[in-house]
Amino acid sequence: MRHVITMLFVLAGLIKVTPVIGVLGAEWLQALYQMPFDGLDLLLLMRHRAVLFGVVGGLLLVAAFRPALRALAGTVGLVSVVSYLWCWHCRCRSTAPHCSGSFGPMSSRERP
């Protein structure tokens, strides 16, 4: 069981650390995401995102071999994934007629 947990942390770490190559510039980001990043503000945001992925992935990889860090790394990794899924869910809901476009449904007064 111990080896399974180690391998799961390594796998999660490798998945999370992969986008860190985007720090190298727009060409790398375009190759990674298969889309252009023309604006400087979007490029900065995506490069910063790559750094954050590298931090989370690095922590997961270190925790694979340092059991004392597993609770912290697991929590950070889980928050990363859950926050993404929450934002994705809210974005999908914002296009539905019963949602306001914010992070929650419209109240009955706001509905058309």
N, C-alpha and C positions, 0 to 999 in steps of 0.2 A: 504493500500500500504506500509505503514511503516513496518508492521510486515512481509510482503513478502520480503522486502529488508533485514531485519534482518535475516530471515531464510535463504536467499540465501548466505549471508556472513557466517553464521554458517555452512551451508552445504559445501561451498567452503573451509572454514577453517578446517573442519573435514577431508575432502578429502586430503588436503595438509599436515596436521599434522600426518596422519597415519604412513608414513614411518619413523618417528622420532625414532621408536623403534629399527631401524637398528643401532643406536648408540651403543647399548648394545653388539654388536659383530657379528662375522661371522655367528654363528648359527641363529641369528635372521634375518640377511639379507638373508640367504639361505632359511629360512622358508617364508619370505616375497616375494622374487622374484623367488623362486623355481629353483635356479641355484647355483652352487658352486662359491665361491669367494676365490680362492686358493692363488693368489698373494697378497703380502702385499701392493703393490702399488694400486691395484684395491680395496682392502678392505679399505684402507685409503680414497680413492676417494669416495667410496659408503657411508662410515660413515660420511664424510664431507657433502655429498649430503643429507643425512638424517637430519643433523643439519640445513642445509639451508632450507629444506622443513619445518622443525619445526619452523624456524623463520618466514617464509612466512605464514604458517598456523596459528601460534600464532597471528601474526599481523591481519590476516583476522578475527580471533575469537574475538580479542579485539575490532576491528572496528565494529563488529556486534552490540556492545552495546555502542560504542562511535562514534556517527555520524561525529564528527570532523575529525576522522582518516579514514573515508571511501574513500575519494579521493586518499589518499596515499596508503592505503591497496589495493584498486581496481587497481591502477596503477601497484603496485608491483606484484599482482597476475596475472594481464594481461600480463605483461612483462615475467613472469615465463612461462606461457602457450604458448605465441606467440613465445618465443625463442626456446622452445622445438619443437613446430610444424615446425619452420623454419629449425632447425637442422635436423629433421626427413625428411622434404621435400628435403633438399639438399643431404642427405645420399641416399635417394631413387633415386634422379636424378643422383647421381654420378655413379650408376651402369648402366645407360643408355649409349648407344654408343655415343651420342652427348655431353656428359658431361666429364669434365676433372678429376673428383674426388675431386675437390675443391668445394668452395661454389658458383660456377657459371658455366655457360656453357663455352665450349672452344671457342676460337676465330676461325675464318675460317683458320688461319695459323696453328693452333694446330691440326686440324682434320686430321685423316689419309686419 
